[in-house]
């Protein structure tokens, strides 16, 4: 029951661009026929433009044109999203190999750091501890 003749097509035919283009063609033909009929009755173009049926047909044509434009816009957006997704997946796969190589190179550099820098860091840490001890003594003295 749920299988359609055209698998992969939209369930609502009016969402298809081809169907909308055909609707527009039919409406334009109806409009031409109505204008011809009014002209045959001797009604000038200004009065024919204010005819209720002519106004309705023009409105339907305008709406159909807007739908076609929306379908085109949606199709381009979907295409852009597909490209962005492919690009994102490609970027996600490509950096996996590069960081592993960088990590292997970075680790030996840390081990091979100059001894002068390490000694300097230890000396600074020792000075910091010496500065903290007198402050603690000052704080403890008033409390006692």
ABEGO torsion letter per residue (X at the ends): XABBABBGBBABAAABAAAAAAAAAAAAAAAAAAAAAAAAAGBBAAAAAABAAAAAAAAAAAAAAAAAAAAAAAAAAAAAAAAAAAAAAAAAAAAAAAAAAAAAAAAAAAAABBAAAAAAAAAAAAAAAAAAAAAAAAAAAAAX
